[in-house]
Amino acid sequence: MSDMLHADTMILIALAAIATYLTRIGGYVLMTRMKSIPPRMEAGLNAVPVAVLTTLVAPAFFEGGYEVKIGMVAALLVCLRFPGLTMLAIGWAVVIAIRHFGLL
């Protein structure tokens, strides 16, 4: 039974890898064949990073405790002035400090 499960899992992983590769290469091929990107498509592509970040951050914000909310607000304030890695470090540090010292 475990050999069959192992084989099924490997097939699933291989198919997922192929699908991911085809999706990425398909986008590349499509973009190289276009002479210019239409403004609406460019606006949509520019919105993708914000949408992905929102789907990652929003659940943690609404389901996390007050320390998570305070850490995210601190990270938001830091990101207005400093690079992304600094923002992440400060946000994590705030959450860890609040949890470690039991400030809330």
DSSP file (Angstrom, degrees, kcal/mol; ACC not computed):
  #  RESIDUE AA STRUCTURE BP1 BP2  ACC     N-H-->O    O-->H-N    N-H-->O    O-->H-N    TCO  KAPPA ALPHA  PHI   PSI    X-CA   Y-CA   Z-CA
    1    1 A M     >        0   0    0      0, 0.0     4,-2.4     0, 0.0     5,-0.2   0.000 360.0 360.0 360.0 -43.5    0.0    0.0    0.0
    2    2 A S  H  >  +     0   0    0      1,-0.2     4,-2.6     2,-0.2     5,-0.1   0.849 360.0  54.8 -68.9 -31.6    2.7    2.5    0.9
    3    3 A D  H  > S+     0   0    0      2,-0.2     4,-2.3     1,-0.2    -1,-0.2   0.907 110.2  46.6 -64.6 -40.1    4.6    1.7   -2.4
    4    4 A M  H  > S+     0   0    0      2,-0.2     4,-2.6     1,-0.2    -2,-0.2   0.910 113.4  48.3 -66.9 -42.4    1.4    2.6   -4.3
    5    5 A L  H  X S+     0   0    0     -4,-2.4     4,-2.5     1,-0.2    -2,-0.2   0.905 111.1  51.2 -64.1 -40.7    0.9    5.7   -2.3
    6    6 A H  H  X S+     0   0    0     -4,-2.6     4,-2.3     2,-0.2    -2,-0.2   0.917 111.1  47.3 -62.9 -43.4    4.5    6.7   -2.9
    7    7 A A  H  X S+     0   0    0     -4,-2.3     4,-2.3     2,-0.2    -2,-0.2   0.913 112.3  49.7 -65.1 -42.8    4.2    6.2   -6.6
    8    8 A D  H  X S+     0   0    0     -4,-2.6     4,-2.4     1,-0.2    -2,-0.2   0.902 110.9  50.1 -62.1 -40.9    0.9    8.2   -6.8
    9    9 A T  H  X S+     0   0    0     -4,-2.5     4,-2.5     1,-0.2    -2,-0.2   0.916 110.4  49.2 -64.4 -42.8    2.5   11.0   -4.8
   10   10 A M  H  X S+     0   0    0     -4,-2.3     4,-2.4     2,-0.2    -2,-0.2   0.889 110.9  50.0 -65.1 -39.0    5.5   11.1   -7.1
   11   11 A I  H  X S+     0   0    0     -4,-2.3     4,-2.6     2,-0.2    -1,-0.2   0.920 111.1  49.7 -63.8 -43.2    3.2   11.2  -10.2
   12   12 A L  H  X S+     0   0    0     -4,-2.4     4,-2.4     2,-0.2    -2,-0.2   0.913 111.3  48.4 -62.5 -43.2    1.2   14.0   -8.6
   13   13 A I  H  X S+     0   0    0     -4,-2.5     4,-2.3     2,-0.2    -1,-0.2   0.913 112.1  49.4 -63.5 -42.5    4.4   16.0   -7.9
   14   14 A A  H  X S+     0   0    0     -4,-2.4     4,-2.4     2,-0.2    -2,-0.2   0.916 111.9  47.9 -63.6 -43.4    5.7   15.5  -11.4
   15   15 A L  H  X S+     0   0    0     -4,-2.6     4,-2.6     2,-0.2    -1,-0.2   0.893 111.6  50.3 -65.1 -39.4    2.4   16.6  -13.0
   16   16 A A  H  X S+     0   0    0     -4,-2.4     4,-2.4     2,-0.2    -1,-0.2   0.898 110.7  49.8 -64.9 -39.6    2.3   19.7  -10.7
   17   17 A A  H  X S+     0   0    0     -4,-2.3     4,-2.5     2,-0.2    -2,-0.2   0.913 111.7  48.1 -64.6 -42.5    5.9   20.5  -11.7
   18   18 A I  H  X S+     0   0    0     -4,-2.4     4,-2.8     2,-0.2     5,-0.2   0.919 111.9  49.5 -63.8 -43.7    5.0   20.1  -15.4
   19   19 A A  H  X S+     0   0    0     -4,-2.6     4,-2.2     2,-0.2    -2,-0.2   0.907 112.1  48.5 -62.7 -41.5    1.9   22.3  -15.1
   20   20 A T  H  X S+     0   0    0     -4,-2.4     4,-2.3     2,-0.2    -2,-0.2   0.926 112.7  48.0 -63.6 -44.8    3.9   25.0  -13.2
   21   21 A Y  H  X S+     0   0    0     -4,-2.5     4,-3.0     1,-0.2     5,-0.3   0.929 112.1  48.7 -62.2 -46.3    6.6   25.0  -15.9
   22   22 A L  H  X S+     0   0    0     -4,-2.8     4,-2.3     1,-0.2    -1,-0.2   0.881 110.6  51.7 -63.5 -37.7    4.1   25.1  -18.8
   23   23 A T  H  X S+     0   0    0     -4,-2.2     4,-1.8    -5,-0.2    -1,-0.2   0.933 114.2  42.7 -63.4 -45.6    2.3   28.0  -17.1
   24   24 A R  H  X S+     0   0    0     -4,-2.3     4,-1.9     2,-0.2    -2,-0.2   0.935 117.0  44.5 -68.3 -46.2    5.5   30.0  -16.6
   25   25 A I  H  X S+     0   0    0     -4,-3.0     4,-2.8     1,-0.2     5,-0.2   0.854 110.2  57.3 -68.8 -32.5    7.0   29.3  -20.0
   26   26 A G  H  X S+     0   0    0     -4,-2.3     4,-2.5    -5,-0.3    -1,-0.2   0.911 106.9  48.0 -63.1 -42.3    3.6   30.0  -21.7
   27   27 A G  H  X S+     0   0    0     -4,-1.8     4,-2.3     2,-0.2    -1,-0.2   0.896 112.2  49.6 -63.7 -40.2    3.5   33.4  -20.2
   28   28 A Y  H  X S+     0   0    0     -4,-1.9     4,-2.1     2,-0.2    -2,-0.2   0.936 112.2  46.8 -64.0 -46.9    7.0   34.1  -21.3
   29   29 A V  H  X S+     0   0    0     -4,-2.8     4,-1.3     1,-0.2    -2,-0.2   0.917 112.7  50.3 -62.4 -43.5    6.3   32.9  -24.9
   30   30 A L  H  X S+     0   0    0     -4,-2.5     4,-0.6     1,-0.2     3,-0.3   0.914 111.4  47.9 -61.1 -43.8    3.1   35.0  -25.0
   31   31 A M  H  < S+     0   0    0     -4,-2.3     3,-0.5     1,-0.2    -1,-0.2   0.835 108.5  54.1 -69.9 -31.8    4.9   38.1  -23.8
   32   32 A T  H  < S+     0   0    0     -4,-2.1    -1,-0.2     1,-0.2    -2,-0.2   0.761 106.1  53.4 -73.6 -22.6    7.8   37.8  -26.3
   33   33 A R  H  < S+     0   0    0     -4,-1.3     2,-0.3    -3,-0.3    -1,-0.2   0.619  91.9  88.4 -86.1 -13.0    5.3   37.6  -29.2
   34   34 A M     <  -     0   0    0     -4,-0.6     3,-0.1    -3,-0.5    -4,-0.0  -0.685  66.8-150.8 -87.2 138.6    3.6   40.8  -28.3
   35   35 A K  S    S-     0   0    0     -2,-0.3     2,-0.3     1,-0.3    -1,-0.1   0.895  81.0  -3.3 -73.4 -40.4    5.0   44.0  -29.7
   36   36 A S  S    S-     0   0    0     -3,-0.1    -1,-0.3     0, 0.0    -3,-0.0  -0.986  75.9-110.0-148.6 156.4    3.8   46.1  -26.8
   37   37 A I        -     0   0    0     -2,-0.3    -6,-0.0    -3,-0.1     5,-0.0  -0.756  36.6-119.5 -89.3 127.0    1.7   45.4  -23.7
   38   38 A P     >  -     0   0    0      0, 0.0     4,-2.5     0, 0.0     3,-0.3  -0.341  24.6-116.9 -61.5 147.3   -1.7   47.0  -23.7
   39   39 A P  H  > S+     0   0    0      0, 0.0     4,-2.4     0, 0.0     5,-0.2   0.859 113.9  52.5 -56.7 -38.4   -2.2   49.5  -20.8
   40   40 A R  H  > S+     0   0    0      2,-0.2     4,-2.1     1,-0.2     5,-0.1   0.902 110.6  47.5 -66.2 -38.8   -5.0   47.4  -19.2
   41   41 A M  H  > S+     0   0    0     -3,-0.3     4,-2.7     2,-0.2    -1,-0.2   0.907 111.5  50.7 -67.4 -40.7   -2.8   44.3  -19.2
   42   42 A E  H  X S+     0   0    0     -4,-2.5     4,-2.2     2,-0.2    -2,-0.2   0.908 110.1  49.8 -62.9 -41.3    0.1   46.2  -17.7
   43   43 A A  H  X S+     0   0    0     -4,-2.4     4,-1.1    -5,-0.2    -1,-0.2   0.906 111.5  49.2 -63.4 -40.9   -2.1   47.6  -15.0
   44   44 A G  H  X S+     0   0    0     -4,-2.1     4,-0.6     1,-0.2     3,-0.3   0.911 111.4  48.4 -64.5 -42.5   -3.3   44.1  -14.2
   45   45 A L  H >< S+     0   0    0     -4,-2.7     3,-0.7     1,-0.2    -1,-0.2   0.859 108.6  54.5 -66.5 -34.9    0.2   42.7  -14.1
   46   46 A N  H 3< S+     0   0    0     -4,-2.2     4,-0.4     1,-0.2    -1,-0.2   0.769 105.3  54.7 -68.3 -24.5    1.3   45.6  -11.8
   47   47 A A  H 3X S+     0   0    0     -4,-1.1     4,-2.1    -3,-0.3    -1,-0.2   0.636  86.9  83.2 -83.0 -14.3   -1.5   44.7   -9.4
   48   48 A V  H <X S+     0   0    0     -3,-0.7     4,-2.6    -4,-0.6     5,-0.2   0.920  87.4  50.0 -60.9 -48.5   -0.5   41.0   -9.0
   49   49 A P  H  > S+     0   0    0      0, 0.0     4,-2.5     0, 0.0    -1,-0.2   0.904 112.4  48.3 -59.3 -39.5    2.2   41.5   -6.3
   50   50 A V  H  > S+     0   0    0     -4,-0.4     4,-2.3     2,-0.2    -2,-0.2   0.908 112.1  49.5 -65.3 -41.4   -0.1   43.6   -4.2
   51   51 A A  H  X S+     0   0    0     -4,-2.1     4,-2.0     2,-0.2    -1,-0.2   0.909 112.3  47.2 -64.8 -42.3   -2.9   41.0   -4.5
   52   52 A V  H  X S+     0   0    0     -4,-2.6     4,-1.3     2,-0.2    -2,-0.2   0.930 112.6  49.0 -65.7 -44.9   -0.6   38.1   -3.6
   53   53 A L  H  X S+     0   0    0     -4,-2.5     4,-2.4    -5,-0.2     3,-0.3   0.894 109.7  52.9 -61.8 -39.7    0.8   40.0   -0.6
   54   54 A T  H  X S+     0   0    0     -4,-2.3     4,-2.6     1,-0.2    -1,-0.2   0.904 106.0  52.6 -62.6 -41.8   -2.7   40.8    0.6
   55   55 A T  H  < S+     0   0    0     -4,-2.0    -1,-0.2     1,-0.2    -2,-0.2   0.779 114.5  43.7 -67.4 -24.0   -3.8   37.1    0.4
   56   56 A L  H  X S+     0   0    0     -4,-1.3     4,-0.6    -3,-0.3    -2,-0.2   0.849 121.3  36.5 -84.7 -36.7   -0.8   36.2    2.6
   57   57 A V  H  X S+     0   0    0     -4,-2.4     4,-2.3    -5,-0.2     5,-0.2   0.862 103.7  66.6 -87.9 -38.5   -1.1   39.0    5.1
   58   58 A A  H  X S+     0   0    0     -4,-2.6     4,-2.5    -5,-0.3     5,-0.3   0.894  99.9  49.1 -57.6 -47.5   -4.8   39.5    5.6
   59   59 A P  H  > S+     0   0    0      0, 0.0     4,-2.3     0, 0.0     5,-0.3   0.916 112.9  48.4 -60.6 -40.2   -5.6   36.1    7.2
   60   60 A A  H  X S+     0   0    0     -4,-0.6     4,-1.9     1,-0.2    -2,-0.2   0.889 111.7  50.7 -65.1 -37.7   -2.7   36.6    9.7
   61   61 A F  H  < S+     0   0    0     -4,-2.3    -1,-0.2     1,-0.2    -3,-0.2   0.931 117.0  38.0 -65.4 -45.1   -3.9   40.1   10.5
   62   62 A F  H  < S+     0   0    0     -4,-2.5    -2,-0.2    -5,-0.2    -1,-0.2   0.769 125.3  37.3 -81.1 -25.4   -7.5   39.1   11.2
   63   63 A E  H  < S+     0   0    0     -4,-2.3    -2,-0.2    -5,-0.3    -3,-0.2   0.651 101.4  87.3 -99.1 -17.9   -6.8   35.8   12.9
   64   64 A G  S  < S-     0   0    0     -4,-1.9    -4,-0.0    -5,-0.3    -3,-0.0  -0.248  79.4-105.9 -78.4 168.5   -3.7   36.8   14.8
   65   65 A G     >  -     0   0    0      1,-0.1     4,-1.7     4,-0.0     3,-0.4  -0.038  45.6 -81.4 -80.3-171.1   -3.6   38.4   18.3
   66   66 A Y  H  > S+     0   0    0      1,-0.2     4,-2.7     2,-0.2     5,-0.2   0.833 127.4  60.8 -64.4 -31.9   -2.9   42.0   19.1
   67   67 A E  H  > S+     0   0    0      1,-0.2     4,-2.3     2,-0.2    -1,-0.2   0.875 104.4  49.2 -64.8 -34.5    0.9   41.4   18.9
   68   68 A V  H  > S+     0   0    0     -3,-0.4     4,-2.4     2,-0.2    -1,-0.2   0.918 111.6  48.6 -68.3 -43.1    0.5   40.4   15.3
   69   69 A K  H  X S+     0   0    0     -4,-1.7     4,-2.2     2,-0.2    -2,-0.2   0.917 112.9  47.3 -62.9 -43.3   -1.5   43.5   14.5
   70   70 A I  H  X S+     0   0    0     -4,-2.7     4,-2.5     1,-0.2    -1,-0.2   0.906 111.7  51.3 -65.1 -41.2    1.0   45.8   16.3
   71   71 A G  H  X S+     0   0    0     -4,-2.3     4,-2.4    -5,-0.2    -2,-0.2   0.888 110.5  48.8 -61.8 -39.7    3.9   44.0   14.4
   72   72 A M  H  X S+     0   0    0     -4,-2.4     4,-2.4     2,-0.2    -2,-0.2   0.882 110.6  49.7 -69.9 -37.6    2.1   44.6   11.1
   73   73 A V  H  X S+     0   0    0     -4,-2.2     4,-2.3     2,-0.2    -2,-0.2   0.916 111.8  49.2 -65.6 -41.2    1.5   48.2   11.8
   74   74 A A  H  X S+     0   0    0     -4,-2.5     4,-2.3     1,-0.2    -2,-0.2   0.920 111.6  49.2 -62.0 -43.0    5.2   48.6   12.8
   75   75 A A  H  X S+     0   0    0     -4,-2.4     4,-2.4     1,-0.2    -2,-0.2   0.891 109.3  52.8 -63.4 -39.0    6.2   46.9    9.6
   76   76 A L  H  X S+     0   0    0     -4,-2.4     4,-0.7     2,-0.2    -2,-0.2   0.922 110.7  46.3 -62.1 -44.4    3.9   49.2    7.6
   77   77 A L  H >< S+     0   0    0     -4,-2.3     3,-0.6     1,-0.2     4,-0.3   0.890 113.6  49.0 -65.8 -38.6    5.5   52.3    9.1
   78   78 A V  H >X S+     0   0    0     -4,-2.3     4,-2.8     1,-0.2     3,-1.7   0.875 103.3  60.9 -68.2 -36.8    9.0   50.9    8.5
   79   79 A C  H 3< S+     0   0    0     -4,-2.4    -1,-0.2     1,-0.3    -2,-0.2   0.694  91.8  68.1 -67.9 -16.6    8.3   50.0    4.9
   80   80 A L  T << S+     0   0    0     -4,-0.7    -1,-0.3    -3,-0.6    -2,-0.2   0.716 120.0  16.5 -71.3 -18.8    7.5   53.7    4.1
   81   81 A R  T <4 S+     0   0    0     -3,-1.7    -2,-0.2    -4,-0.3    -1,-0.1   0.665 121.5  49.4-124.2 -29.6   11.2   54.5    4.7
   82   82 A F  S  < S-     0   0    0     -4,-2.8    -1,-0.1     1,-0.1     5,-0.0  -0.684  85.2 -86.2-118.7 166.7   13.3   51.3    4.6
   83   83 A P     >  -     0   0    0      0, 0.0     4,-1.9     0, 0.0     3,-0.3  -0.136  46.0 -99.3 -68.4 168.3   13.7   48.3    2.3
   84   84 A G  H  > S+     0   0    0      1,-0.2     4,-2.5     2,-0.2     5,-0.2   0.836 118.7  54.7 -59.7 -39.8   11.6   45.2    2.5
   85   85 A L  H  > S+     0   0    0      1,-0.2     4,-2.4     2,-0.2    -1,-0.2   0.891 108.9  48.9 -65.0 -38.4   14.0   43.0    4.4
   86   86 A T  H  > S+     0   0    0     -3,-0.3     4,-2.6     2,-0.2     5,-0.2   0.902 109.4  53.4 -64.7 -40.9   14.3   45.7    7.1
   87   87 A M  H  X S+     0   0    0     -4,-1.9     4,-2.6     1,-0.2    -2,-0.2   0.933 110.4  46.6 -58.8 -47.4   10.5   45.9    7.2
   88   88 A L  H  X S+     0   0    0     -4,-2.5     4,-2.7     1,-0.2     5,-0.3   0.925 112.4  50.1 -62.0 -44.6   10.2   42.1    7.8
   89   89 A A  H  X S+     0   0    0     -4,-2.4     4,-2.5     1,-0.2    -2,-0.2   0.914 112.9  45.6 -61.8 -44.0   12.9   42.1   10.4
   90   90 A I  H  X S+     0   0    0     -4,-2.6     4,-2.5     2,-0.2    -1,-0.2   0.927 113.1  50.0 -66.5 -44.9   11.3   44.9   12.4
   91   91 A G  H  X S+     0   0    0     -4,-2.6     4,-2.0    -5,-0.2    -2,-0.2   0.934 114.5  44.0 -59.1 -47.1    7.8   43.4   12.1
   92   92 A W  H  X S+     0   0    0     -4,-2.7     4,-2.9     1,-0.2     5,-0.2   0.912 112.1  53.4 -64.3 -41.8    9.0   40.0   13.3
   93   93 A A  H  X S+     0   0    0     -4,-2.5     4,-2.7    -5,-0.3     5,-0.2   0.894 108.3  50.1 -61.4 -40.4   11.1   41.6   16.1
   94   94 A V  H  X S+     0   0    0     -4,-2.5     4,-2.5     2,-0.2    -1,-0.2   0.940 113.0  45.6 -63.7 -46.9    8.1   43.5   17.4
   95   95 A V  H  X S+     0   0    0     -4,-2.0     4,-2.4     1,-0.2     5,-0.2   0.930 115.1  47.3 -62.4 -45.4    5.9   40.4   17.5
   96   96 A I  H  X S+     0   0    0     -4,-2.9     4,-3.0     1,-0.2     5,-0.2   0.913 112.5  49.4 -63.6 -43.0    8.7   38.3   19.1
   97   97 A A  H  X S+     0   0    0     -4,-2.7     4,-2.6    -5,-0.2     6,-0.3   0.921 111.5  48.3 -63.5 -44.0    9.4   41.0   21.7
   98   98 A I  H  X>S+     0   0    0     -4,-2.5     5,-1.6    -5,-0.2     4,-0.7   0.922 116.6  43.1 -63.2 -43.2    5.8   41.4   22.7
   99   99 A R  H  <5S+     0   0    0     -4,-2.4    -2,-0.2    -5,-0.2     3,-0.2   0.910 116.1  47.7 -68.6 -41.5    5.3   37.6   23.0
  100  100 A H  H  <5S+     0   0    0     -4,-3.0    -2,-0.2     1,-0.2    -3,-0.2   0.921 119.9  35.9 -68.1 -44.6    8.6   37.1   24.8
  101  101 A F  H  <5S-     0   0    0     -4,-2.6    -1,-0.2    -5,-0.2    -2,-0.2   0.472 103.9-126.9 -90.4  -1.2    8.1   39.8   27.4
  102  102 A G  T  <5 +     0   0    0     -4,-0.7    -3,-0.2    -5,-0.2    -4,-0.1   0.895  49.5 159.0  61.0  42.5    4.4   39.3   27.7
  103  103 A L      <       0   0    0     -5,-1.6    -4,-0.1    -6,-0.3    -1,-0.1   0.745 360.0 360.0 -72.4 -22.6    3.6   43.0   27.0
  104  104 A L              0   0    0     -6,-0.5    -1,-0.2    -5,-0.0   -38,-0.1   0.364 360.0 360.0-124.9 360.0    0.0   42.2   25.9
